[in-house]
Amino acid sequence: MDNRLLYAMRTRFHGPVAERIAKGLGKIGEYGAVWLAIGVVLAIADPDNGEDWLVAGILGPIAIGLNFAVKVIVRRSRPVLEGLPALGGAPSSLSFPSAHATSSFACATAMTRIAPEAAVLFVLAAAIAVCRPYLGMHYPSDVLGGVVLGVALGLIVPVS
């Protein structure tokens, strides 16, 4: 099932614009940078909750580190589809769980705990997560594992 879904995601709805968007989402999701930036912007915009926004934003890079620890334990290799090379690079050959999905869902979850209207950030989190198998960087189950880990982290981080 995982391989069939990955193959479908690598062969459907591809074109120069869609691939450029997916690669851009991958870039902004690297190292949790977009989430740190969002946290800083929201801390400035909402100084009453500034510390919480910063904690939620810093969770992005922290989640990447925790995710890597899980990758080292699991040791699942990145997918290889014959004739369909991945459309991006990665700092490691380890695949499970997706760090992009982990950091994105951790931060979206934590930020929604601060302000329910921040739930709109799950749209960005989902887009960043879905681009990973679309680009051939992860199996869909890697993304699902990252989502679960990310939500758990977002629920336990100390924010209001």
Secondary structure, 3 states (H helix, E strand, C coil): CHHHHHHHHHHCCCCHHHHHHHHHHHHHHHHHHHHHHHHHHHHHHCHHHHHHHHHHHHHHHHHHHHHHHHHHHHCCECCCECCECCCCCCCCCECCCCHHHHHHHHHHHHHHHHCHHHHHHHHHHHHHHHHHHHCCCCCHHHHHHHHHHHHHHHHHCCCC
